[in-house]
Amino acid sequence: MASLTRKPRSRFWIACFRDINRRQRRRSTKTTDRKKAIKIAEQFEGVAQRKLPSRVVRETLAELYRETYNEALPVASVRQFVADWLRVKEPEVSPATLSFYKKSTTKFLDFLGPAADLDIVSVTRATLIEFRNQVAQKASATTTNHDLKALKQLFQAARRDGYIIEDPSEFVEPVRKTERDTRRPFTIPEIRSVIEVADSEWRSLILFGLYTGQRLGDLAALSWDNIDLARNEIRFRTRKTGKRILIPIAPPLRAHIESLPAGDQPGSPVHPKAFATLTRQGRSGNLSNQFANLLAQAGLREKTPHRSSGKGRDAKRPSGGLSFHSLRHTAVSLLKDAGIPEAVVMELVGHDSQQMSAHYTHVGFPALERAAAVLPKV
């Protein structure tokens, strides 16, 4: 039976109840009125034990909310809440992350169809599972789980702001990855076969990818100001997280850089065509498709059409796990095979995890230089 308690420093009553699995739960009722609080606690318990539909609970809470605050409980359609949530996130996250949120939520709204204009409380766990499974039929496990992660953040915000009582995404699990979904590193002969069919700029991007382990978008955005041959280092901030990266230049990459014509203007891009594509589109999707075509020419994947659906790349990867990002995995594998400690490897390729970065702060630049020196010439 639901009951109430109070924390020493809080004026609000806390609802105490058990869920359908008999697990003890506690939630703030957000009220100081005991009579109202016990009603809310009973409603919480009814939902947690699946005795009451969330619609009934919301109606009860809406009435209590009006009595307590003299205003209506927040209400929004799925479509409206998505739009409002994206506006809130825009100044909080990077453009790339915002683009990811927009693509994932657009997929979900398209999946809902007319139901996207219903109250957000109408979305159930079953709805989200059906969406997840539908995406998984067309996309990789990574893409499916990324979309699910975006929706989990969306519904967590809806619950926090009072639009829903229960978060329907809370117990929706990610899909498992299969061998097909897993990226693998290139072999050296495979890298050489791609270089053979690439033009001069793509050959350069491939070498930068192998010897720095960086993402395609960051390499396309690279300018000559980021390269300091006197100090033998490359410095920039990642587009994804804004993390500052400092990479020693491996001997084969230095020889390549010295063979390139330097830009006429300070700050000019190292890879002008890729930079223009990235600037025009704001993301590296088209460049990834160009690289996929190179893989097909080299016989390393099936050639697939790249017709834009306006929703990003959502097709399963037919390349046996190869992509430009595989160069990052290749660099890591080569370094580990050469006996370089994992801490040095992760620091060299610029691991983006805050936890990992904090763990690896003891890695010095000389250690990174020694690591870069072991990478083979291709």
Helices and strands as residue ranges (DSSP letters): E 3-6, E 13-18, E 24-28, H 34-48, H 54-69, H 78-89, H 95-112, G 113-117, G 120-122, H 125-138, H 141-160, G 179-181, H 188-197, H 200-212, H 216-220, G 224-226, E 227-228, E 233-237, E 244-248, H 251-259, H 272-281, H 285-297, H 326-337, H 342-349, H 354-359, H 365-373
